């Protein structure tokens, strides 16, 4: 995990599904747990979603939220 990953987690939007358009850090933990069981999306999105789940499980969301851009 690098600082650039944290900025991406704060600003990258979920590209599909029920929470399309929501930043990764604002995805519900239950949704991320579902992906953990079913399988992460391929590539960078899946990798960042996996990191996001770890952040949420450790209750560290508050460290990521300030990294959001105004559109976040």
N, CA, C and O atoms as a Tripos MOL2 file, in Angstrom:
@<TRIPOS>MOLECULE
protein
  288   287    72     0     0
PROTEIN
NO_CHARGES

@<TRIPOS>ATOM
      1 N           0.8470   -1.1720    0.0000 N.3       1 UNK1
      2 CA          0.0000    0.0000    0.0000 C.3       1 UNK1
      3 C           0.8940    1.2370    0.0000 C.2       1 UNK1
      4 O           1.8340    1.3510    0.7870 O.2       1 UNK1
      5 N           0.5730    2.1510   -0.9030 N.am      2 UNK2
      6 CA          1.3400    3.3890   -1.0100 C.3       2 UNK2
      7 C           0.3980    4.5770   -0.8500 C.2       2 UNK2
      8 O          -0.8220    4.4290   -0.9290 O.2       2 UNK2
      9 N           0.9710    5.7480   -0.6260 N.am      3 UNK3
     10 CA          0.1570    6.9510   -0.4590 C.3       3 UNK3
     11 C          -0.7350    7.1660   -1.6730 C.2       3 UNK3
     12 O          -1.8890    7.5690   -1.5220 O.2       3 UNK3
     13 N          -0.2270    6.9080   -2.8660 N.am      4 UNK4
     14 CA         -1.0370    7.0840   -4.0810 C.3       4 UNK4
     15 C          -2.2640    6.1710   -4.0540 C.2       4 UNK4
     16 O          -3.3270    6.5480   -4.5460 O.2       4 UNK4
     17 N          -2.1220    4.9770   -3.4830 N.am      5 UNK5
     18 CA         -3.2690    4.0720   -3.3610 C.3       5 UNK5
     19 C          -4.3460    4.6820   -2.4770 C.2       5 UNK5
     20 O          -5.5340    4.5700   -2.7770 O.2       5 UNK5
     21 N          -3.9420    5.3190   -1.4040 N.am      6 UNK6
     22 CA         -4.9060    5.9120   -0.4770 C.3       6 UNK6
     23 C          -5.6730    7.0550   -1.1360 C.2       6 UNK6
     24 O          -6.8750    7.2010   -0.9170 O.2       6 UNK6
     25 N          -4.9910    7.8580   -1.9340 N.am      7 UNK7
     26 CA         -5.6560    8.9450   -2.6590 C.3       7 UNK7
     27 C          -6.6370    8.3510   -3.6810 C.2       7 UNK7
     28 O          -7.7430    8.8650   -3.8500 O.2       7 UNK7
     29 N          -6.2380    7.2890   -4.3500 N.am      8 UNK8
     30 CA         -7.1380    6.6340   -5.3080 C.3       8 UNK8
     31 C          -8.3610    6.0640   -4.6010 C.2       8 UNK8
     32 O          -9.4770    6.1960   -5.1040 O.2       8 UNK8
     33 N          -8.1730    5.4370   -3.4500 N.am      9 UNK9
     34 CA         -9.2910    4.8820   -2.6830 C.3       9 UNK9
     35 C         -10.2620    5.9880   -2.2830 C.2       9 UNK9
     36 O         -11.4750    5.7780   -2.2710 O.2       9 UNK9
     37 N          -9.7410    7.1450   -1.9630 N.am     10 UNK10
     38 CA        -10.5850    8.2780   -1.5730 C.3      10 UNK10
     39 C         -11.3750    8.8310   -2.7460 C.2      10 UNK10
     40 O         -12.4710    9.3570   -2.5560 O.2      10 UNK10
     41 N         -10.8330    8.7220   -3.9680 N.am     11 UNK11
     42 CA        -11.4310    9.4260   -5.1060 C.3      11 UNK11
     43 C         -11.9570    8.5410   -6.2340 C.2      11 UNK11
     44 O         -12.8270    8.9700   -6.9920 O.2      11 UNK11
     45 N         -11.4500    7.3210   -6.3590 N.am     12 UNK12
     46 CA        -11.9150    6.4490   -7.4410 C.3      12 UNK12
     47 C         -13.3630    6.0420   -7.1890 C.2      12 UNK12
     48 O         -13.7380    5.6740   -6.0760 O.2      12 UNK12
     49 N         -14.1550    6.1150   -8.2350 N.am     13 UNK13
     50 CA        -15.5570    5.7540   -8.1160 C.3      13 UNK13
     51 C         -15.7840    4.3120   -8.5450 C.2      13 UNK13
     52 O         -15.1600    3.8170   -9.4840 O.2      13 UNK13
     53 N         -16.6930    3.6500   -7.8330 N.am     14 UNK14
     54 CA        -17.0750    2.2940   -8.1970 C.3      14 UNK14
     55 C         -17.7120    2.3730   -9.5870 C.2      14 UNK14
     56 O         -18.6690    3.1220   -9.7810 O.2      14 UNK14
     57 N         -17.1900    1.6050  -10.5620 N.am     15 UNK15
     58 CA        -17.6590    1.7530  -11.9420 C.3      15 UNK15
     59 C         -18.9230    0.9680  -12.2850 C.2      15 UNK15
     60 O         -19.4760    1.1530  -13.3690 O.2      15 UNK15
     61 N         -19.3950    0.0970  -11.3940 N.am     16 UNK16
     62 CA        -20.5540   -0.7290  -11.7280 C.3      16 UNK16
     63 C         -21.2890   -1.1370  -10.4550 C.2      16 UNK16
     64 O         -20.8090   -0.9160   -9.3430 O.2      16 UNK16
     65 N         -22.4510   -1.7290  -10.6410 N.am     17 UNK17
     66 CA        -23.1950   -2.3090   -9.5270 C.3      17 UNK17
     67 C         -24.0490   -1.3230   -8.7650 C.2      17 UNK17
     68 O         -24.2450   -0.1760   -9.1680 O.2      17 UNK17
     69 N         -24.5430   -1.8130   -7.6590 N.am     18 UNK18
     70 CA        -25.4680   -1.0680   -6.8110 C.3      18 UNK18
     71 C         -24.9010    0.2740   -6.3480 C.2      18 UNK18
     72 O         -25.6420    1.2410   -6.1680 O.2      18 UNK18
     73 N         -23.5930    0.3220   -6.1590 N.am     19 UNK19
     74 CA        -22.9460    1.5320   -5.6410 C.3      19 UNK19
     75 C         -22.1090    2.2570   -6.6950 C.2      19 UNK19
     76 O         -21.1500    2.9530   -6.3630 O.2      19 UNK19
     77 N         -22.4720    2.0900   -7.9530 N.am     20 UNK20
     78 CA        -21.7600    2.7730   -9.0460 C.3      20 UNK20
     79 C         -21.7630    4.2770   -8.7910 C.2      20 UNK20
     80 O         -22.7890    4.8610   -8.4420 O.2      20 UNK20
     81 N         -20.6010    4.8900   -8.9710 N.am     21 UNK21
     82 CA        -20.4790    6.3330   -8.7790 C.3      21 UNK21
     83 C         -20.0650    6.7340   -7.3760 C.2      21 UNK21
     84 O         -19.7430    7.8990   -7.1440 O.2      21 UNK21
     85 N         -20.0650    5.8120   -6.4450 N.am     22 UNK22
     86 CA        -19.6610    6.1080   -5.0640 C.3      22 UNK22
     87 C         -18.1630    5.8500   -4.9280 C.2      22 UNK22
     88 O         -17.6460    4.8790   -5.4800 O.2      22 UNK22
     89 N         -17.4680    6.7140   -4.1990 N.am     23 UNK23
     90 CA        -16.0280    6.5040   -4.0200 C.3      23 UNK23
     91 C         -15.7980    5.2120   -3.2290 C.2      23 UNK23
     92 O         -16.6280    4.8100   -2.4130 O.2      23 UNK23
     93 N         -14.6710    4.5840   -3.4830 N.am     24 UNK24
     94 CA        -14.3820    3.2960   -2.8480 C.3      24 UNK24
     95 C         -14.4360    3.3740   -1.3290 C.2      24 UNK24
     96 O         -14.9420    2.4560   -0.6830 O.2      24 UNK24
     97 N         -13.9250    4.4500   -0.7520 N.am     25 UNK25
     98 CA        -13.9070    4.5610    0.7050 C.3      25 UNK25
     99 C         -15.3180    4.6880    1.2710 C.2      25 UNK25
    100 O         -15.5260    4.4360    2.4580 O.2      25 UNK25
    101 N         -16.2670    5.0670    0.4630 N.am     26 UNK26
    102 CA        -17.6550    5.2130    0.9250 C.3      26 UNK26
    103 C         -18.5170    3.9760    0.6320 C.2      26 UNK26
    104 O         -19.7260    3.9910    0.8640 O.2      26 UNK26
    105 N         -17.8950    2.9130    0.1260 N.am     27 UNK27
    106 CA        -18.6350    1.6660   -0.0720 C.3      27 UNK27
    107 C         -18.8980    1.0270    1.2890 C.2      27 UNK27
    108 O         -18.0360    1.0740    2.1670 O.2      27 UNK27
    109 N         -20.0740    0.4310    1.4760 N.am     28 UNK28
    110 CA        -20.3500   -0.2440    2.7480 C.3      28 UNK28
    111 C         -19.4200   -1.4400    2.9580 C.2      28 UNK28
    112 O         -19.0750   -2.1450    2.0090 O.2      28 UNK28
    113 N         -19.0270   -1.6530    4.1840 N.am     29 UNK29
    114 CA        -18.1380   -2.7700    4.5080 C.3      29 UNK29
    115 C         -18.7700   -4.1000    4.0890 C.2      29 UNK29
    116 O         -18.0630   -4.9990    3.6330 O.2      29 UNK29
    117 N         -20.0750   -4.2350    4.2380 N.am     30 UNK30
    118 CA        -20.7640   -5.4730    3.8760 C.3      30 UNK30
    119 C         -20.6230   -5.7770    2.3820 C.2      30 UNK30
    120 O         -20.5040   -6.9350    1.9820 O.2      30 UNK30
    121 N         -20.6370   -4.7380    1.5810 N.am     31 UNK31
    122 CA        -20.4800   -4.8880    0.1260 C.3      31 UNK31
    123 C         -19.0750   -5.4030   -0.1960 C.2      31 UNK31
    124 O         -18.9020   -6.2860   -1.0370 O.2      31 UNK31
    125 N         -18.0860   -4.8440    0.4810 N.am     32 UNK32
    126 CA        -16.7090   -5.2860    0.2770 C.3      32 UNK32
    127 C         -16.5080   -6.7140    0.7820 C.2      32 UNK32
    128 O         -15.7660   -7.4860    0.1740 O.2      32 UNK32
    129 N         -17.1560   -7.0680    1.8800 N.am     33 UNK33
    130 CA        -17.0730   -8.4370    2.3910 C.3      33 UNK33
    131 C         -17.6780   -9.4260    1.3970 C.2      33 UNK33
    132 O         -17.1870  -10.5460    1.2510 O.2      33 UNK33
    133 N         -18.7390   -9.0120    0.7190 N.am     34 UNK34
    134 CA        -19.3530   -9.8660   -0.2980 C.3      34 UNK34
    135 C         -18.3410  -10.1510   -1.4170 C.2      34 UNK34
    136 O         -18.1940  -11.2950   -1.8490 O.2      34 UNK34
    137 N         -17.6550   -9.1180   -1.8760 N.am     35 UNK35
    138 CA        -16.6310   -9.3040   -2.9140 C.3      35 UNK35
    139 C         -15.5000  -10.1980   -2.4110 C.2      35 UNK35
    140 O         -14.9670  -11.0100   -3.1670 O.2      35 UNK35
    141 N         -15.1380  -10.0530   -1.1520 N.am     36 UNK36
    142 CA        -14.0770  -10.8970   -0.5910 C.3      36 UNK36
    143 C         -14.4660  -12.3720   -0.7000 C.2      36 UNK36
    144 O         -13.6230  -13.2190   -1.0000 O.2      36 UNK36
    145 N         -15.7290  -12.6740   -0.4590 N.am     37 UNK37
    146 CA        -16.2060  -14.0580   -0.5430 C.3      37 UNK37
    147 C         -16.3430  -14.5320   -1.9850 C.2      37 UNK37
    148 O         -15.9950  -15.6700   -2.3010 O.2      37 UNK37
    149 N         -16.8470  -13.6660   -2.8580 N.am     38 UNK38
    150 CA        -17.1490  -14.0490   -4.2360 C.3      38 UNK38
    151 C         -15.9730  -13.8850   -5.1910 C.2      38 UNK38
    152 O         -15.9320  -14.5100   -6.2510 O.2      38 UNK38
    153 N         -15.0260  -13.0490   -4.8140 N.am     39 UNK39
    154 CA        -13.8710  -12.7790   -5.6610 C.3      39 UNK39
    155 C         -13.8050  -11.3090   -6.0470 C.2      39 UNK39
    156 O         -14.8000  -10.7110   -6.4560 O.2      39 UNK39
    157 N         -12.6290  -10.7480   -5.9100 N.am     40 UNK40
    158 CA        -12.4080   -9.3400   -6.2310 C.3      40 UNK40
    159 C         -12.3970   -9.1480   -7.7420 C.2      40 UNK40
    160 O         -12.0170  -10.0620   -8.4740 O.2      40 UNK40
    161 N         -12.8090   -7.9720   -8.2230 N.am     41 UNK41
    162 CA        -12.6400   -7.6720   -9.6490 C.3      41 UNK41
    163 C         -11.1570   -7.7420  -10.0160 C.2      41 UNK41
    164 O         -10.2890   -7.5350   -9.1670 O.2      41 UNK41
    165 N         -10.8870   -8.0240  -11.2420 N.am     42 UNK42
    166 CA         -9.4960   -8.1200  -11.7160 C.3      42 UNK42
    167 C          -8.8460   -6.7390  -11.7420 C.2      42 UNK42
    168 O          -9.5260   -5.7210  -11.8650 O.2      42 UNK42
    169 N          -7.5370   -6.7240  -11.6260 N.am     43 UNK43
    170 CA         -6.7570   -5.5090  -11.8100 C.3      43 UNK43
    171 C          -6.7500   -4.5700  -10.6230 C.2      43 UNK43
    172 O          -6.9700   -4.9650   -9.4780 O.2      43 UNK43
    173 N          -6.4880   -3.3040  -10.9420 N.am     44 UNK44
    174 CA         -6.3210   -2.2800   -9.9160 C.3      44 UNK44
    175 C          -7.5730   -2.1090   -9.0580 C.2      44 UNK44
    176 O          -7.4630   -1.9320   -7.8450 O.2      44 UNK44
    177 N          -8.7520   -2.1600   -9.6600 N.am     45 UNK45
    178 CA         -9.9830   -1.9780   -8.8950 C.3      45 UNK45
    179 C         -10.0720   -3.0060   -7.7730 C.2      45 UNK45
    180 O         -10.3320   -2.6420   -6.6260 O.2      45 UNK45
    181 N          -9.8670   -4.2570   -8.0780 N.am     46 UNK46
    182 CA         -9.9380   -5.2980   -7.0610 C.3      46 UNK46
    183 C          -8.8900   -5.1140   -5.9720 C.2      46 UNK46
    184 O          -9.1720   -5.3040   -4.7890 O.2      46 UNK46
    185 N          -7.6910   -4.7480   -6.3750 N.am     47 UNK47
    186 CA         -6.6110   -4.5220   -5.4140 C.3      47 UNK47
    187 C          -6.9670   -3.3840   -4.4670 C.2      47 UNK47
    188 O          -6.7590   -3.4910   -3.2590 O.2      47 UNK47
    189 N          -7.5050   -2.2910   -5.0110 N.am     48 UNK48
    190 CA         -7.8750   -1.1460   -4.1790 C.3      48 UNK48
    191 C          -9.0830   -1.4550   -3.2930 C.2      48 UNK48
    192 O          -9.1570   -0.9810   -2.1590 O.2      48 UNK48
    193 N         -10.0200   -2.2370   -3.8000 N.am     49 UNK49
    194 CA        -11.1710   -2.6320   -2.9810 C.3      49 UNK49
    195 C         -10.7270   -3.4930   -1.8020 C.2      49 UNK49
    196 O         -11.2670   -3.3770   -0.7020 O.2      49 UNK49
    197 N          -9.7510   -4.3490   -2.0340 N.am     50 UNK50
    198 CA         -9.2270   -5.1910   -0.9600 C.3      50 UNK50
    199 C          -8.5500   -4.3420    0.1220 C.2      50 UNK50
    200 O          -8.7250   -4.5950    1.3140 O.2      50 UNK50
    201 N          -7.7880   -3.3490   -0.2920 N.am     51 UNK51
    202 CA         -7.1660   -2.4310    0.6700 C.3      51 UNK51
    203 C          -8.2420   -1.6470    1.4170 C.2      51 UNK51
    204 O          -8.1350   -1.4260    2.6230 O.2      51 UNK51
    205 N          -9.2780   -1.2280    0.6930 N.am     52 UNK52
    206 CA        -10.3760   -0.4800    1.3100 C.3      52 UNK52
    207 C         -11.0320   -1.2980    2.4090 C.2      52 UNK52
    208 O         -11.3400   -0.7660    3.4760 O.2      52 UNK52
    209 N         -11.2490   -2.5790    2.1640 N.am     53 UNK53
    210 CA        -11.8490   -3.4290    3.1920 C.3      53 UNK53
    211 C         -10.9650   -3.4690    4.4380 C.2      53 UNK53
    212 O         -11.4700   -3.3750    5.5570 O.2      53 UNK53
    213 N          -9.6830   -3.6030    4.2580 N.am     54 UNK54
    214 CA         -8.7640   -3.6190    5.4000 C.3      54 UNK54
    215 C          -8.8600   -2.3140    6.1830 C.2      54 UNK54
    216 O          -8.9000   -2.3270    7.4130 O.2      54 UNK54
    217 N          -8.8970   -1.1980    5.4780 N.am     55 UNK55
    218 CA         -9.0180    0.1110    6.1190 C.3      55 UNK55
    219 C         -10.3030    0.1800    6.9370 C.2      55 UNK55
    220 O         -10.2960    0.6440    8.0770 O.2      55 UNK55
    221 N         -11.4020   -0.2820    6.3510 N.am     56 UNK56
    222 CA        -12.6930   -0.2320    7.0410 C.3      56 UNK56
    223 C         -12.7210   -1.1630    8.2400 C.2      56 UNK56
    224 O         -13.2710   -0.8110    9.2840 O.2      56 UNK56
    225 N         -12.1410   -2.3340    8.1070 N.am     57 UNK57
    226 CA        -12.1360   -3.2960    9.2170 C.3      57 UNK57
    227 C         -11.3180   -2.7800   10.4030 C.2      57 UNK57
    228 O         -11.5800   -3.1410   11.5500 O.2      57 UNK57
    229 N         -10.3400   -1.9430   10.1200 N.am     58 UNK58
    230 CA         -9.5090   -1.3420   11.1720 C.3      58 UNK58
    231 C         -10.0510    0.0190   11.6260 C.2      58 UNK58
    232 O          -9.4210    0.7090   12.4270 O.2      58 UNK58
    233 N         -11.2250    0.3980   11.1070 N.am     59 UNK59
    234 CA        -11.8630    1.6820   11.4490 C.3      59 UNK59
    235 C         -10.9630    2.8790   11.1960 C.2      59 UNK59
    236 O         -10.8590    3.7840   12.0240 O.2      59 UNK59
    237 N         -10.3100    2.8670   10.0320 N.am     60 UNK60
    238 CA         -9.3960    3.9530    9.6770 C.3      60 UNK60
    239 C          -9.9480    4.8460    8.5630 C.2      60 UNK60
    240 O          -9.2050    5.6240    7.9640 O.2      60 UNK60
    241 N         -11.2450    4.7370    8.2870 N.am     61 UNK61
    242 CA        -11.8770    5.5520    7.2430 C.3      61 UNK61
    243 C         -11.5550    7.0330    7.4180 C.2      61 UNK61
    244 O         -11.3140    7.7460    6.4450 O.2      61 UNK61
    245 N         -11.5540    7.4790    8.6550 N.am     62 UNK62
    246 CA        -11.3610    8.9010    8.9490 C.3      62 UNK62
    247 C         -10.0130    9.4320    8.4350 C.2      62 UNK62
    248 O          -9.8510   10.6370    8.2410 O.2      62 UNK62
    249 N          -9.0700    8.5450    8.2210 N.am     63 UNK63
    250 CA         -7.7800    8.9660    7.6680 C.3      63 UNK63
    251 C          -7.8370    9.1670    6.1550 C.2      63 UNK63
    252 O          -7.0380    9.9160    5.5930 O.2      63 UNK63
    253 N          -8.7710    8.5050    5.5090 N.am     64 UNK64
    254 CA         -8.8740    8.5410    4.0430 C.3      64 UNK64
    255 C          -9.8240    9.6400    3.5760 C.2      64 UNK64
    256 O          -9.5750   10.2800    2.5540 O.2      64 UNK64
    257 N         -10.8920    9.8610    4.3040 N.am     65 UNK65
    258 CA        -11.9180   10.8280    3.8840 C.3      65 UNK65
    259 C         -11.3570   12.2230    3.5950 C.2      65 UNK65
    260 O         -11.8120   12.8520    2.6390 O.2      65 UNK65
    261 N         -10.3990   12.7400    4.3640 N.am     66 UNK66
    262 CA         -9.8570   14.0650    4.0320 C.3      66 UNK66
    263 C          -9.0970   14.1210    2.6970 C.2      66 UNK66
    264 O          -8.8210   15.2070    2.1870 O.2      66 UNK66
    265 N          -8.7670   12.9730    2.1420 N.am     67 UNK67
    266 CA         -8.0370   12.9350    0.8680 C.3      67 UNK67
    267 C          -8.9590   13.0940   -0.3350 C.2      67 UNK67
    268 O          -8.4900   13.1950   -1.4690 O.2      67 UNK67
    269 N         -10.2710   13.1150   -0.0920 N.am     68 UNK68
    270 CA        -11.2160   13.2340   -1.2010 C.3      68 UNK68
    271 C         -11.1570   14.6100   -1.8370 C.2      68 UNK68
    272 O         -11.0180   15.6320   -1.1650 O.2      68 UNK68
    273 N         -11.2700   14.6000   -3.1730 N.am     69 UNK69
    274 CA        -11.3770   15.8590   -3.8850 C.3      69 UNK69
    275 C         -12.7770   16.4140   -3.6570 C.2      69 UNK69
    276 O         -13.6130   15.7420   -3.0530 O.2      69 UNK69
    277 N         -13.0410   17.6000   -4.1190 N.am     70 UNK70
    278 CA        -14.3500   18.2250   -3.9070 C.3      70 UNK70
    279 C         -15.4900   17.4070   -4.5020 C.2      70 UNK70
    280 O         -16.6020   17.4360   -3.9740 O.2      70 UNK70
    281 N         -15.2430   16.6870   -5.5740 N.am     71 UNK71
    282 CA        -16.3170   15.8970   -6.1970 C.3      71 UNK71
    283 C         -16.5300   14.5680   -5.4870 C.2      71 UNK71
    284 O         -17.5440   13.9060   -5.7060 O.2      71 UNK71
    285 N         -15.5440   14.1520   -4.6000 N.am     72 UNK72
    286 CA        -15.5540   12.8840   -3.9150 C.3      72 UNK72
    287 C         -16.8500   12.5010   -3.3370 C.2      72 UNK72
    288 O         -16.9660   11.4360   -2.7310 O.2      72 UNK72
@<TRIPOS>BOND
     1     1     2 1
     2     2     3 1
     3     3     4 2
     4     3     5 am
     5     5     6 1
     6     6     7 1
     7     7     8 2
     8     7     9 am
     9     9    10 1
    10    10    11 1
    11    11    12 2
    12    11    13 am
    13    13    14 1
    14    14    15 1
    15    15    16 2
    16    15    17 am
    17    17    18 1
    18    18    19 1
    19    19    20 2
    20    19    21 am
    21    21    22 1
    22    22    23 1
    23    23    24 2
    24    23    25 am
    25    25    26 1
    26    26    27 1
    27    27    28 2
    28    27    29 am
    29    29    30 1
    30    30    31 1
    31    31    32 2
    32    31    33 am
    33    33    34 1
    34    34    35 1
    35    35    36 2
    36    35    37 am
    37    37    38 1
    38    38    39 1
    39    39    40 2
    40    39    41 am
    41    41    42 1
    42    42    43 1
    43    43    44 2
    44    43    45 am
    45    45    46 1
    46    46    47 1
    47    47    48 2
    48    47    49 am
    49    49    50 1
    50    50    51 1
    51    51    52 2
    52    51    53 am
    53    53    54 1
    54    54    55 1
    55    55    56 2
    56    55    57 am
    57    57    58 1
    58    58    59 1
    59    59    60 2
    60    59    61 am
    61    61    62 1
    62    62    63 1
    63    63    64 2
    64    63    65 am
    65    65    66 1
    66    66    67 1
    67    67    68 2
    68    67    69 am
    69    69    70 1
    70    70    71 1
    71    71    72 2
    72    71    73 am
    73    73    74 1
    74    74    75 1
    75    75    76 2
    76    75    77 am
    77    77    78 1
    78    78    79 1
    79    79    80 2
    80    79    81 am
    81    81    82 1
    82    82    83 1
    83    83    84 2
    84    83    85 am
    85    85    86 1
    86    86    87 1
    87    87    88 2
    88    87    89 am
    89    89    90 1
    90    90    91 1
    91    91    92 2
    92    91    93 am
    93    93    94 1
    94    94    95 1
    95    95    96 2
    96    95    97 am
    97    97    98 1
    98    98    99 1
    99    99   100 2
   100    99   101 am
   101   101   102 1
   102   102   103 1
   103   103   104 2
   104   103   105 am
   105   105   106 1
   106   106   107 1
   107   107   108 2
   108   107   109 am
   109   109   110 1
   110   110   111 1
   111   111   112 2
   112   111   113 am
   113   113   114 1
   114   114   115 1
   115   115   116 2
   116   115   117 am
   117   117   118 1
   118   118   119 1
   119   119   120 2
   120   119   121 am
   121   121   122 1
   122   122   123 1
   123   123   124 2
   124   123   125 am
   125   125   126 1
   126   126   127 1
   127   127   128 2
   128   127   129 am
   129   129   130 1
   130   130   131 1
   131   131   132 2
   132   131   133 am
   133   133   134 1
   134   134   135 1
   135   135   136 2
   136   135   137 am
   137   137   138 1
   138   138   139 1
   139   139   140 2
   140   139   141 am
   141   141   142 1
   142   142   143 1
   143   143   144 2
   144   143   145 am
   145   145   146 1
   146   146   147 1
   147   147   148 2
   148   147   149 am
   149   149   150 1
   150   150   151 1
   151   151   152 2
   152   151   153 am
   153   153   154 1
   154   154   155 1
   155   155   156 2
   156   155   157 am
   157   157   158 1
   158   158   159 1
   159   159   160 2
   160   159   161 am
   161   161   162 1
   162   162   163 1
   163   163   164 2
   164   163   165 am
   165   165   166 1
   166   166   167 1
   167   167   168 2
   168   167   169 am
   169   169   170 1
   170   170   171 1
   171   171   172 2
   172   171   173 am
   173   173   174 1
   174   174   175 1
   175   175   176 2
   176   175   177 am
   177   177   178 1
   178   178   179 1
   179   179   180 2
   180   179   181 am
   181   181   182 1
   182   182   183 1
   183   183   184 2
   184   183   185 am
   185   185   186 1
   186   186   187 1
   187   187   188 2
   188   187   189 am
   189   189   190 1
   190   190   191 1
   191   191   192 2
   192   191   193 am
   193   193   194 1
   194   194   195 1
   195   195   196 2
   196   195   197 am
   197   197   198 1
   198   198   199 1
   199   199   200 2
   200   199   201 am
   201   201   202 1
   202   202   203 1
   203   203   204 2
   204   203   205 am
   205   205   206 1
   206   206   207 1
   207   207   208 2
   208   207   209 am
   209   209   210 1
   210   210   211 1
   211   211   212 2
   212   211   213 am
   213   213   214 1
   214   214   215 1
   215   215   216 2
   216   215   217 am
   217   217   218 1
   218   218   219 1
   219   219   220 2
   220   219   221 am
   221   221   222 1
   222   222   223 1
   223   223   224 2
   224   223   225 am
   225   225   226 1
   226   226   227 1
   227   227   228 2
   228   227   229 am
   229   229   230 1
   230   230   231 1
   231   231   232 2
   232   231   233 am
   233   233   234 1
   234   234   235 1
   235   235   236 2
   236   235   237 am
   237   237   238 1
   238   238   239 1
   239   239   240 2
   240   239   241 am
   241   241   242 1
   242   242   243 1
   243   243   244 2
   244   243   245 am
   245   245   246 1
   246   246   247 1
   247   247   248 2
   248   247   249 am
   249   249   250 1
   250   250   251 1
   251   251   252 2
   252   251   253 am
   253   253   254 1
   254   254   255 1
   255   255   256 2
   256   255   257 am
   257   257   258 1
   258   258   259 1
   259   259   260 2
   260   259   261 am
   261   261   262 1
   262   262   263 1
   263   263   264 2
   264   263   265 am
   265   265   266 1
   266   266   267 1
   267   267   268 2
   268   267   269 am
   269   269   270 1
   270   270   271 1
   271   271   272 2
   272   271   273 am
   273   273   274 1
   274   274   275 1
   275   275   276 2
   276   275   277 am
   277   277   278 1
   278   278   279 1
   279   279   280 2
   280   279   281 am
   281   281   282 1
   282   282   283 1
   283   283   284 2
   284   283   285 am
   285   285   286 1
   286   286   287 1
   287   287   288 2
@<TRIPOS>SUBSTRUCTURE
     1 UNK1         2 RESIDUE 1 A UNK
     2 UNK2         6 RESIDUE 1 A UNK
     3 UNK3        10 RESIDUE 1 A UNK
     4 UNK4        14 RESIDUE 1 A UNK
     5 UNK5        18 RESIDUE 1 A UNK
     6 UNK6        22 RESIDUE 1 A UNK
     7 UNK7        26 RESIDUE 1 A UNK
     8 UNK8        30 RESIDUE 1 A UNK
     9 UNK9        34 RESIDUE 1 A UNK
    10 UNK10       38 RESIDUE 1 A UNK
    11 UNK11       42 RESIDUE 1 A UNK
    12 UNK12       46 RESIDUE 1 A UNK
    13 UNK13       50 RESIDUE 1 A UNK
    14 UNK14       54 RESIDUE 1 A UNK
    15 UNK15       58 RESIDUE 1 A UNK
    16 UNK16       62 RESIDUE 1 A UNK
    17 UNK17       66 RESIDUE 1 A UNK
    18 UNK18       70 RESIDUE 1 A UNK
    19 UNK19       74 RESIDUE 1 A UNK
    20 UNK20       78 RESIDUE 1 A UNK
    21 UNK21       82 RESIDUE 1 A UNK
    22 UNK22       86 RESIDUE 1 A UNK
    23 UNK23       90 RESIDUE 1 A UNK
    24 UNK24       94 RESIDUE 1 A UNK
    25 UNK25       98 RESIDUE 1 A UNK
    26 UNK26      102 RESIDUE 1 A UNK
    27 UNK27      106 RESIDUE 1 A UNK
    28 UNK28      110 RESIDUE 1 A UNK
    29 UNK29      114 RESIDUE 1 A UNK
    30 UNK30      118 RESIDUE 1 A UNK
    31 UNK31      122 RESIDUE 1 A UNK
    32 UNK32      126 RESIDUE 1 A UNK
    33 UNK33      130 RESIDUE 1 A UNK
    34 UNK34      134 RESIDUE 1 A UNK
    35 UNK35      138 RESIDUE 1 A UNK
    36 UNK36      142 RESIDUE 1 A UNK
    37 UNK37      146 RESIDUE 1 A UNK
    38 UNK38      150 RESIDUE 1 A UNK
    39 UNK39      154 RESIDUE 1 A UNK
    40 UNK40      158 RESIDUE 1 A UNK
    41 UNK41      162 RESIDUE 1 A UNK
    42 UNK42      166 RESIDUE 1 A UNK
    43 UNK43      170 RESIDUE 1 A UNK
    44 UNK44      174 RESIDUE 1 A UNK
    45 UNK45      178 RESIDUE 1 A UNK
    46 UNK46      182 RESIDUE 1 A UNK
    47 UNK47      186 RESIDUE 1 A UNK
    48 UNK48      190 RESIDUE 1 A UNK
    49 UNK49      194 RESIDUE 1 A UNK
    50 UNK50      198 RESIDUE 1 A UNK
    51 UNK51      202 RESIDUE 1 A UNK
    52 UNK52      206 RESIDUE 1 A UNK
    53 UNK53      210 RESIDUE 1 A UNK
    54 UNK54      214 RESIDUE 1 A UNK
    55 UNK55      218 RESIDUE 1 A UNK
    56 UNK56      222 RESIDUE 1 A UNK
    57 UNK57      226 RESIDUE 1 A UNK
    58 UNK58      230 RESIDUE 1 A UNK
    59 UNK59      234 RESIDUE 1 A UNK
    60 UNK60      238 RESIDUE 1 A UNK
    61 UNK61      242 RESIDUE 1 A UNK
    62 UNK62      246 RESIDUE 1 A UNK
    63 UNK63      250 RESIDUE 1 A UNK
    64 UNK64      254 RESIDUE 1 A UNK
    65 UNK65      258 RESIDUE 1 A UNK
    66 UNK66      262 RESIDUE 1 A UNK
    67 UNK67      266 RESIDUE 1 A UNK
    68 UNK68      270 RESIDUE 1 A UNK
    69 UNK69      274 RESIDUE 1 A UNK
    70 UNK70      278 RESIDUE 1 A UNK
    71 UNK71      282 RESIDUE 1 A UNK
    72 UNK72      286 RESIDUE 1 A UNK
